[in-house]
Amino acid sequence: MAESSLRRASMVEKILQHTGPRHEPEVQEAKESHQSARPQSREAVMLDVRMANGTIESFPYAWLSRIRYKPGDTLSLRFGDNEISIEGRNLSKLRDIVSEHRARFIQEGTEEEGLKPEDAEHIERIVISEDASEV
């Protein structure tokens, strides 16, 4: 009887230690690739606003209540009582990325940073106002 209970215990251990079916190398590689890509594709939790002087302010996407885009390239974001006004060029794509909570940061820049193509997004100025009454 002791021998049969010993066999049962070893079978239970084997079942509990079983990690699942083994796959072909290419299937396993695809699974690992998918798992490593998932964290990168998640929505951002906060939006970092990087100023030209090096200051960074972060705003939680959970507080993003309104986005206003005006052709002529002005973008206004409302985070709670804070309004962020962004002026630049080609900001419509940035508006789309922010509305999907995928932008990790926006950064104020200068033309001297490098030669950007004319159709590239460029932020000339960012102004953060507290206690905004309306965007």
Secondary structure, 3 states (H helix, E strand, C coil): CHHHHHHHHHHHHHHHHCCCCCCCHHHHHHHHHHHHHHHHHCCCCEEEEECCCCCEEEEEHHHEEEEEEECCCEEEEEECCEEEEEEEECCHHHHHHHHCCCCCEEECCCHHHCCCCCCCCEEEEEEEECCCCCC
